[in-house]
Amino acid sequence: SCACFAAGFLWAQPNKAIYGSLHSGKRFSCSGILDLKFQRLQSQSECNYCRIPSTSLFYSLRRLQGQRKMEPLQQYDECGRPGVTAKPPNIVVYSEDKRKDDLINFLHQNVAADSYAISEIKTDQILKDPWQDNVALLVIAHDNVIPLEVVKVFTSFIESGGTLISLCSDFNLLGTTIKGLSCDEKFLLGRILFKSVDGKIEEQFDTAIFGKTYKLPSTYEDCNIHVLATSSFEGIPESQPVIINICQGKGRAILSQIALEMSPDKIDTEDENIFNKLKKSNNHRFSVFAECLSILGLKLRCTNLPTLTPAYLLGEPYNLQVLMQGVRTVLHDGKVNGKNLTLEFVNNSEDIKEQLQNYMTIVTTDSVFPKNNTCPSFQWDDYWSTLKTATLGRTILYSEVTTSTMAVFDISQFLMNLKENAGLVVVASQQTQGRGRSRNKWISPKGCLMTSIPLTISRRSIIGSRLSLLVNVTGLAVVKAVRSLEGYENIPLTIKWPNDIYYRDEIKLGGIILKSQTVGNNDHQIIIGCGVNVTNSNPTMCINDIIQRFNRMEGTNLKPLTVGQLAGLLYNNIEHIISNIEKFGIEQFQREFYKYWMHRNKKVKIANRGDEDYSIVGINDYGYLCVVDARGETIVLQPDGNSFDLMRNLITLKR
């Protein structure tokens, strides 16, 4: 799963269902488990096709068309032991909006980047959707009272073998209760004593306690309850339990009345003495949280977040000139400002400032190749020798490490003044805030192709009235980038409707996200984001793993691909497929699309419509999924709220 968007990429979640409307005379709502979200846009509104980890997939021995059977893929853990996980396990966050972003960022800073996909879950999803599969950890950070029915689901999840950590929330187990402290202030400054289960780790530090601790049953030591941390307060004689470790059923939970995800900067205090104490103790909250995660069996992050790097604008002189002619019209002192990001254009790499999440330096050049090894992770020779387009990809904005390849296009002035014949694409080696469904974010590891592609589409064109089809176009472009190569035709890389790239129908390797806005009266400005695992075997698998396996099984000697090579092939295909649709219409595209589609002749069920089987017959002119019921009635599913669960062959509505 992968990139801002891919499968290897740390998805955030990884990383559940195909939304849509059912059309059969009446309108219905339905859903399934596919990894995407599409919202129709009007004017400046945006639509997102995003990838998320799907549930764990069993390995099948199905044949692809024209292919000999290959034995199911055996995966191994980092110790070389065989395993069956087909995608990164999920960390699921149940939180209010005001705490969610800080919590997700905090998790990213602590867990192994390549091992988990982090996503948010809402109350209605908890009660209606099969979310428990492949969940490594449930995180609760909820200030309000949690509904009783949700508490029951969470408790059942733990008893069935799940793991949970609750941060400053009203969630209890095994007879524990929340005890309020008398406090006139927003919080009490507590002196924490933390001891690990084995007693090898001991931490003492100051932190904010927001008026609550735990009251334990009198026989708690006999009830699989272990106190990990207590807090002492000025004026309160006895120390109070604030972090407890509970084993219940087959699972385990850690309950904390310390908001470990909250940095001192977010704690409202005007007392400099208190603020300084909290600042000095900041490292302790990380180490305590890491120990809690270790107790719950999670892999910890071994390195810091990669440092953001400047971007380099490279390309052929004519295309670079066209691009800068448009961009210069909106520059002020070499800068263009957006709501969340400022771009500064410089001619000399010596003028580069520190790169921040809200500040990116773009070094302009007059060459197709970077100088002085400034962009070492991208295979430039492979890229330029592979690229055969008339326009697309002829200029490339490249960064070794960026927040998201989509970020520059959030600046409307920059986006609106891009010249179509400049052929700009954005590529990064790593992303720290890759974008996905429901605005989830994740860290993308090296080895993925992570790219964003701006396109101007006329509203009078065939695709201009069918923007959702661009996701299918990009999916076909990715698969053909590999399978149109001589000797690679039977590599089992497939398309999962509507926005994912898979190994057979088993393991996700990539995903696509789409944003759109209207420009004037005639054109749509589209941003296609695509992420594909190319050389990164973790956290799931990559294209080169499939090629290596194919060589071993078929006795061939196909060469692995590079990220630069795949990028060139992808842009070639996107330009060619769009051109062919305008020349020859939709039917030719559909015939080619079905060659690589995993859903041929499959049957599915639709949630809330009984046990009836529906046969998948294809996609319509808009890229919507068409299924037929037993009476021969065709039902059309839009990709704007449904999810496709391959394991259950179930389409369910994500509300």
C-alpha positions in Angstrom: 0.0 0.0 0.0 1.2 3.4 -0.7 1.7 7.3 -1.6 -0.2 10.1 -0.8 -2.2 7.4 -2.0 -0.8 4.0 -2.6 -1.0 0.8 -0.9 2.3 0.4 0.7 2.0 3.9 1.7 0.9 4.4 5.0 -2.6 4.8 4.4 -4.8 6.2 6.8 -7.1 3.7 6.3 -5.7 1.7 5.1 -7.0 2.3 4.6 -14.0 0.3 3.5 -16.9 1.0 1.1 -18.3 2.1 -2.4 -20.8 4.9 -1.9 -23.5 5.5 -4.3 -27.0 5.8 -5.5 -28.9 2.8 -6.9 -30.9 3.7 -10.0 -33.7 1.4 -11.0 -36.7 3.6 -11.4 -36.4 4.5 -7.7 -33.4 6.0 -5.9 -31.7 3.8 -3.3 -28.7 4.3 -1.1 -26.3 1.5 -0.8 -22.7 0.7 -0.1 -19.8 -1.8 0.0 -16.1 -1.8 0.9 -13.9 -0.3 -1.7 -11.4 2.4 -0.8 -12.7 5.6 -2.2 -14.8 8.6 -1.8 -16.2 10.8 -4.6 -18.1 14.0 -4.0 -19.7 15.9 -6.8 -18.5 19.4 -7.2 -19.9 22.5 -8.1 -17.8 25.5 -8.8 -15.0 25.6 -6.2 -16.2 22.5 -4.3 -13.9 19.5 -4.4 -14.3 15.8 -5.0 -12.0 13.2 -3.6 -11.3 9.7 -4.7 -9.1 8.3 -2.0 -7.7 5.1 -1.2 -7.9 3.5 2.2 -6.8 0.1 3.4 -9.4 -2.5 2.8 -10.0 -5.4 5.1 -7.6 -8.4 5.3 -7.9 -10.4 2.1 -7.6 -14.2 1.8 -5.3 -15.6 -0.8 -7.0 -17.2 -3.8 -5.8 -19.4 -6.6 -7.9 -17.7 -9.2 -6.6 -17.4 -12.7 -6.4 -14.1 -14.6 -7.4 -14.2 -18.2 -4.8 -15.9 -20.3 -2.6 -16.6 -17.3 -1.3 -19.7 -15.8 -2.1 -20.3 -12.2 0.4 -18.9 -9.7 0.6 -20.1 -6.2 -0.7 -17.8 -3.5 1.7 -15.2 -2.3 3.4 -16.1 1.0 4.3 -13.1 3.1 6.8 -13.0 6.0 7.2 -10.7 9.0 10.4 -8.8 9.8 11.8 -11.9 11.5 11.3 -14.1 8.5 8.2 -15.9 9.9 5.4 -16.7 7.5 2.3 -14.7 7.8 -0.9 -13.9 6.0 -1.4 -10.2 6.4 -2.3 -8.7 3.0 -2.3 -5.0 4.0 -1.0 -2.8 6.8 -3.1 -3.2 10.0 -5.3 -0.3 10.9 -5.1 2.0 13.9 -8.6 3.4 14.3 -9.2 6.7 16.0 -12.5 7.5 17.7 -12.2 11.2 18.6 -13.8 14.6 18.5 -12.7 17.0 15.8 -10.9 19.3 18.2 -8.6 16.5 19.3 -8.4 14.3 16.2 -5.7 16.0 14.2 -3.3 16.3 17.1 -3.9 12.7 18.0 -3.3 11.3 14.5 -0.1 13.4 14.2 1.0 12.1 17.6 0.4 8.5 16.5 2.4 9.1 13.3 5.3 10.3 15.4 5.2 7.2 17.6 4.3 4.1 15.5 6.4 2.5 12.8 5.7 4.4 9.7 5.6 1.5 7.3 3.5 -0.8 9.5 0.1 0.9 10.1 -2.6 2.8 8.4 -4.3 5.4 10.7 -7.9 6.4 10.1 -10.8 8.0 11.9 -14.0 6.2 12.7 -17.4 7.8 13.4 -20.1 6.7 15.7 -22.4 5.5 12.9 -19.6 3.5 11.3 -18.9 1.8 14.7 -22.6 0.7 14.9 -23.2 -0.3 11.3 -19.9 -1.2 9.5 -17.7 -4.2 9.9 -14.7 -2.1 11.1 -13.0 -4.6 13.5 -11.2 -6.6 10.8 -7.4 -6.0 10.7 -7.5 -3.4 13.5 -4.3 -3.4 15.5 -5.4 -0.7 17.9 -8.5 1.3 18.7 -7.7 4.8 20.2 -10.3 6.7 22.1 -9.9 10.4 22.7 -13.4 11.7 23.5 -14.3 14.4 25.9 -18.1 13.9 25.8 -20.1 10.9 27.1 -19.6 7.9 24.9 -23.0 6.4 23.8 -23.7 3.2 25.7 -24.2 1.2 22.5 -20.7 2.3 21.4 -19.2 1.3 24.7 -20.7 -2.2 24.3 -19.2 -2.5 20.8 -15.8 -1.4 22.1 -16.0 -3.8 25.1 -16.9 -6.7 22.8 -13.9 -5.8 20.6 -11.5 -6.1 23.5 -13.1 -9.3 24.8 -12.7 -10.8 21.4 -8.9 -10.1 21.4 -8.7 -6.4 20.4 -6.4 -3.8 21.9 -7.5 -0.3 23.0 -6.0 2.8 24.5 -8.3 5.5 26.0 -6.9 9.0 26.5 -8.7 11.3 28.8 -12.1 9.7 28.0 -15.0 8.4 29.9 -14.5 4.7 29.1 -14.3 2.0 31.8 -13.7 -1.7 32.1 -13.9 -4.3 34.9 -15.6 -2.2 37.5 -13.3 0.8 37.2 -15.0 4.2 37.5 -14.0 7.8 36.8 -13.4 9.9 39.9 -13.6 13.7 39.7 -11.2 15.9 41.6 -12.1 19.2 43.2 -10.6 21.8 41.0 -11.3 25.5 40.4 -8.9 25.7 37.5 -9.0 24.2 34.0 -6.6 21.5 35.1 -4.4 20.4 38.0 -0.6 20.1 37.7 0.1 16.5 38.6 3.4 14.9 39.5 3.4 11.6 37.7 5.1 8.4 38.7 5.0 5.9 35.8 6.3 2.3 36.1 6.2 -0.2 33.3 4.6 -3.7 33.8 8.0 -5.3 34.2 9.3 -2.5 36.4 12.3 -1.8 34.1 11.0 1.6 33.1 10.3 4.4 35.6 9.4 8.0 34.7 8.6 10.9 36.9 7.3 14.1 35.3 4.8 16.9 35.6 1.7 17.0 33.4 -1.8 18.4 33.2 -4.6 16.4 34.7 -8.0 17.6 33.6 -9.9 16.9 36.9 -10.3 13.2 36.7 -8.6 10.0 37.9 -9.6 6.4 38.3 -11.3 4.6 41.2 -10.5 0.9 41.2 -12.5 -1.9 42.7 -11.2 -3.1 46.1 -9.9 -6.4 44.6 -8.4 -4.8 41.5 -5.2 -6.8 41.8 -7.2 -10.0 41.4 -9.1 -8.6 38.4 -6.3 -8.3 35.9 -5.9 -4.6 36.6 -2.4 -3.2 36.9 -1.7 0.5 37.8 0.9 1.9 35.4 0.9 5.5 36.7 -0.2 7.5 39.7 -0.3 11.2 40.2 0.2 13.3 43.3 -1.3 16.7 43.6 -0.7 19.6 45.9 -3.3 19.5 48.7 -4.4 15.9 48.0 -2.8 13.5 50.5 -2.9 10.3 48.5 -1.6 9.6 45.0 -4.3 8.8 42.4 -4.3 6.2 39.6 -4.2 7.9 36.2 -3.0 5.2 33.8 -4.2 1.6 34.2 -3.6 -1.6 32.2 -6.5 -4.0 32.0 -6.8 -7.5 30.6 -10.3 -8.5 29.7 -11.4 -11.5 27.8 -8.8 -12.2 25.1 -7.8 -8.5 24.8 -6.1 -5.7 26.6 -6.8 -2.0 27.2 -4.8 0.9 28.7 -6.9 3.6 30.2 -5.3 7.0 30.8 -6.6 10.2 32.3 -3.5 12.0 30.9 -4.1 13.5 27.4 -0.7 12.2 26.2 -1.3 13.4 22.7 -1.6 17.0 23.9 1.5 19.1 23.6 2.2 21.8 26.2 1.5 24.5 23.6 -2.1 23.3 23.5 -2.6 23.5 27.3 -4.2 26.8 28.2 -2.2 28.4 31.0 -0.8 31.9 31.6 1.4 30.7 34.5 4.9 30.7 33.1 6.1 28.4 35.9 3.5 25.7 35.0 4.2 26.1 31.3 7.9 25.6 31.8 7.3 22.5 33.9 5.1 21.1 31.2 7.7 21.9 28.5 10.5 20.3 30.4 8.4 17.2 30.8 7.4 17.0 27.1 9.8 14.1 26.3 8.2 12.0 29.0 4.8 12.0 27.4 6.4 10.5 24.3 8.2 7.8 26.2 5.2 6.9 28.3 3.0 6.7 25.3 5.6 4.6 23.5 5.7 2.2 26.4 1.9 2.0 26.4 2.0 1.1 22.7 4.7 -1.5 23.4 2.5 -3.1 26.1 -0.3 -3.3 23.5 2.0 -5.0 21.1 2.5 -2.2 18.5 5.7 -1.5 16.6 7.3 1.8 17.5 8.8 4.4 15.2 12.5 4.1 15.1 13.4 7.4 13.4 12.1 11.0 13.4 9.9 12.3 10.7 12.0 13.0 7.5 13.0 16.6 7.1 11.2 18.5 4.5 13.3 19.4 1.5 12.9 22.1 -1.2 11.4 21.3 -4.6 13.2 21.6 -7.9 11.5 22.7 -11.1 13.0 20.7 -14.0 12.1 20.2 -17.6 12.6 21.1 -21.2 13.4 24.9 -21.8 10.2 25.6 -23.8 7.9 24.0 -21.2 9.7 25.7 -18.3 9.3 29.0 -20.0 5.6 28.5 -20.6 5.1 27.5 -17.0 6.9 30.5 -15.5 5.2 33.0 -17.8 1.9 32.0 -16.1 3.3 31.8 -12.6 5.1 35.1 -12.7 1.8 36.9 -13.0 0.9 36.0 -9.4 4.3 36.3 -7.7 5.0 39.0 -5.3 8.7 39.3 -4.3 9.1 35.8 -5.7 6.3 34.3 -3.6 2.7 33.2 -3.9 0.6 32.7 -0.8 -2.2 30.3 -0.1 -4.2 29.7 3.0 -1.9 26.9 4.3 1.2 27.2 2.2 3.5 29.8 0.8 5.7 29.0 -2.3 8.9 30.9 -2.8 10.6 30.7 -6.2 14.4 31.1 -6.2 17.0 30.8 -8.9 19.9 29.7 -6.7 19.9 26.8 -4.3 22.0 28.9 -1.9 18.9 31.0 -1.2 17.0 28.1 0.3 15.5 28.7 3.7 14.3 26.1 6.2 11.4 24.1 4.8 8.2 24.1 6.9 4.8 22.5 6.5 3.5 25.9 5.5 6.5 27.1 3.5 8.1 25.5 0.4 11.1 26.8 -1.7 11.0 26.0 -5.4 14.4 26.2 -7.1 13.9 27.0 -10.8 16.3 25.5 -13.3 16.8 25.5 -17.1 17.5 21.8 -17.3 15.9 18.3 -17.4 18.4 17.0 -14.9 19.1 18.3 -11.3 22.5 19.5 -10.4 24.9 18.4 -7.7 22.9 15.3 -6.7 20.1 17.4 -5.2 17.4 14.8 -6.2 19.1 11.4 -5.8 16.0 9.2 -5.2 14.5 9.6 -8.6 15.8 7.8 -11.7 16.0 10.8 -14.1 17.6 8.9 -17.0 14.9 6.3 -16.8 12.2 9.0 -16.7 13.3 11.1 -19.6 14.1 8.1 -21.8 10.7 6.6 -21.1 8.6 9.7 -21.4 7.0 10.0 -24.9 4.2 12.5 -24.3 3.5 15.6 -26.3 3.0 17.7 -23.2 2.2 15.8 -19.9 5.3 15.4 -17.7 7.5 17.7 -19.7 8.0 19.8 -16.6 8.3 18.2 -13.2 8.3 19.7 -9.8 10.2 17.3 -7.6 10.9 17.1 -3.9 12.7 14.4 -2.0 10.4 15.0 1.0 7.3 17.1 1.0 4.0 17.2 3.0 1.9 16.1 0.0 2.2 16.4 -3.7 -1.3 17.8 -3.8 -0.4 20.7 -1.5 0.9 23.2 -4.2 -2.5 23.0 -5.9 -4.3 24.1 -2.8 -3.0 27.6 -3.8 -5.7 28.7 -6.2 -3.6 31.5 -7.7 -0.9 29.0 -8.6 -3.4 26.5 -10.0 -5.4 29.0 -12.0 -2.3 30.4 -13.8 -0.8 27.1 -14.8 -0.6 26.8 -18.6 -1.8 23.5 -19.9 0.9 23.2 -22.5 3.6 23.4 -19.8 2.8 19.8 -18.9 3.5 20.1 -15.2 3.5 17.1 -12.8 4.5 16.9 -9.2 6.5 14.0 -7.8 8.0 13.3 -4.3 10.1 10.5 -3.0 8.5 10.7 0.5 5.4 12.4 1.9 4.8 13.3 5.5 1.1 14.0 5.1 -0.1 11.9 2.2 -3.8 12.5 1.5 -6.6 10.0 1.5 -10.2 9.4 2.1 -12.0 11.6 4.6 -8.9 13.8 4.7 -6.9 11.1 6.4 -3.2 11.6 6.3 -0.3 9.2 6.4 3.5 9.0 5.9 4.6 7.6 2.6 7.8 5.4 2.5 10.4 5.6 -0.1 9.9 3.3 -3.1 6.4 4.6 -4.1 5.6 6.6 -7.1 3.8 9.6 -5.5 2.5 12.1 -8.1 -0.1 14.7 -8.6 -1.2 15.6 -12.2 -3.1 18.8 -13.0 -5.3 18.6 -16.1 -7.5 21.2 -17.8 -10.6 19.4 -19.2 -13.1 21.2 -21.5 -16.7 20.9 -20.3 -17.6 20.4 -24.0 -15.4 17.3 -24.2 -16.5 13.7 -23.7 -14.6 13.5 -20.4 -15.7 17.0 -19.4 -19.2 15.7 -18.8 -17.9 12.5 -17.1 -15.2 13.7 -14.7 -15.6 10.6 -12.5 -14.3 8.5 -15.4 -10.8 10.0 -14.9 -10.3 7.7 -11.9 -10.9 4.7 -14.2 -8.6 6.2 -16.8 -5.8 6.6 -14.3 -6.3 3.0 -13.0 -6.0 1.7 -16.5 -2.9 3.9 -17.1 -1.1 2.5 -14.1 -1.8 -1.2 -14.9 -0.9 -0.7 -18.6 2.3 1.0 -17.5 3.4 -2.5 -16.5 1.4 -4.9 -18.5 1.9 -3.3 -21.9 5.6 -3.9 -21.7 6.9 -6.8 -23.7 7.0 -9.9 -21.6 5.1 -8.3 -18.7 1.6 -8.9 -20.2 0.6 -11.6 -17.7 1.9 -9.8 -14.6 -1.1 -10.1 -12.3 -1.7 -6.4 -11.7 -5.4 -5.5 -11.7 -7.9 -2.7 -11.3 -10.3 -2.7 -8.4 -13.3 -0.5 -9.0 -13.2 2.4 -8.8 -9.8 3.7 -7.6 -7.4 1.0 -6.5 -4.5 -1.1 -8.0 -4.2 -4.6 -6.7 -2.1 -7.8 -6.9 -4.8 -10.1 -8.3 -7.7 -9.5 -6.0 -5.7 -9.9 -2.9 -3.3 -7.1 -2.0 -3.5 -3.4 -2.5 -0.6 -1.7 -4.2 -1.9 1.7 -5.1 -4.7 4.2 -5.1 -6.0 7.3 -6.8 -7.5 10.5 -5.5 -9.3 13.1 -7.6 -10.0 16.8 -6.9 -11.9 19.1 -9.3 -13.0 22.7 -9.6 -14.6 24.7 -12.4 -12.6 27.3 -14.2 -14.8 30.0 -15.8 -17.6 28.7 -17.9 -15.9 26.2 -20.1 -13.2 24.2 -18.3 -12.7 21.9 -15.3 -9.4 22.0 -13.4 -8.6 18.5 -12.3 -5.9 17.2 -10.0 -5.2 13.5 -10.1 -3.2 12.1 -7.3 -1.8 8.7 -7.6 0.4 6.5 -5.4 1.7 3.1 -6.3 4.2 0.8 -4.6 7.0 0.3 -7.0 10.1 -0.8 -5.1 9.0 -0.8 -1.4 8.2 -4.3 -0.2 6.9 -2.9 3.1 4.3 -2.7 4.5 2.6 -5.0 2.1 4.1 -5.6 -1.4 5.1 -3.7 -4.5 5.2 -4.1 -8.3 8.8 -5.4 -8.2 7.8 -8.1 -5.7 5.2 -9.3 -8.2 7.7 -9.2 -11.1 10.2 -11.2 -9.0 7.6 -13.7 -8.1 6.5 -14.0 -11.7 10.1 -14.7 -12.7 10.4 -17.4 -10.2 7.2 -19.1 -11.1 7.4 -18.7 -14.8 11.1 -19.1 -15.4 11.4 -15.6 -16.9 14.0 -12.9 -16.3 12.0 -9.7 -16.4 13.8 -6.7 -15.1 12.4 -4.8 -12.1 11.0 -1.3 -12.7 12.2 2.0 -11.3 10.0 4.8 -10.0 11.2 7.1 -12.7 10.4 4.5 -15.4 6.9 3.9 -14.1 6.3 7.7 -13.9 7.1 8.1 -17.5 5.0 5.2 -18.6 2.1 6.4 -16.5 2.1 9.9 -18.0 2.4 8.4 -21.5 -0.7 6.3 -20.9 -2.8 9.0 -19.3 -2.3 11.3 -22.2 -2.9 8.5 -24.8 -6.0 7.2 -23.1 -7.7 10.6 -22.8 -6.8 11.4 -26.4 -8.3 8.0 -27.6 -11.6 8.6 -25.6 -12.0 11.9 -27.4 -11.3 10.4 -30.8 -13.1 7.0 -30.5 -15.5 7.3 -27.7 -16.1 5.4 -24.4 -16.7 1.9 -25.7 -13.1 1.3 -26.9 -11.9 2.5 -23.5 -14.3 0.2 -21.7 -13.1 -2.9 -23.7 -9.5 -2.2 -22.7 -10.4 -1.4 -19.1 -12.1 -4.8 -18.7 -9.0 -6.7 -19.8 -7.4 -5.7 -16.4 -10.6 -5.5 -14.2 -10.8 -7.9 -11.3 -14.6 -7.9 -11.1 -15.5 -9.8 -14.2 -18.4 -12.2 -13.7 -18.3 -11.6 -9.9 -21.4 -11.6 -7.7 -22.0 -9.3 -4.8 -24.5 -8.5 -2.2 -25.8 -5.1 -1.3 -26.2 -4.2 2.4 -29.7 -3.7 3.6 -31.2 -5.4 0.6 -31.3 -9.0 1.9 -29.3 -12.0 0.7 -30.0 -11.5 -3.0 -26.9 -11.8 -5.3 -26.2 -9.2 -7.9 -24.0 -9.8 -10.9 -21.4 -7.2 -11.8 -21.7 -6.5 -15.5 -19.3 -3.6 -15.9 -19.1 0.2 -15.8 -21.2 2.8 -17.6 -20.1 5.9 -19.5 -19.4 7.7 -16.2 -17.4 4.9 -14.7 -20.2 3.9 -12.3 -20.6 0.3 -11.3 -23.4 -1.6 -13.0 -25.0 -4.7 -11.4 -27.9 -6.8 -12.4 -30.4 -8.5 -10.1 -32.1 -11.9 -10.6 -34.9 -10.2 -12.6 -32.5 -8.7 -15.0 -32.9 -5.2 -13.7 -29.8 -3.0 -13.9 -28.7 -1.0 -10.8 -26.1 1.7 -11.1 -23.8 2.5 -8.2 -22.1 5.8 -8.0 -18.6 6.0 -6.4 -19.6 8.7 -4.0 -20.4 6.8 -0.9 -20.0 3.1 -1.4 -17.4 0.7 -0.4 -16.5 -2.8 -1.8 -15.5 -5.4 0.7 -13.7 -8.1 -1.4 -13.6 -10.5 1.5 -17.4 -10.5 1.9 -18.3 -9.6 -1.7 -20.5 -6.9 0.0 -21.3 -3.4 -1.1 -22.3 -1.2 1.9 -23.2 2.5 2.3 -20.8 4.6 4.2 -22.8 7.3 6.0 
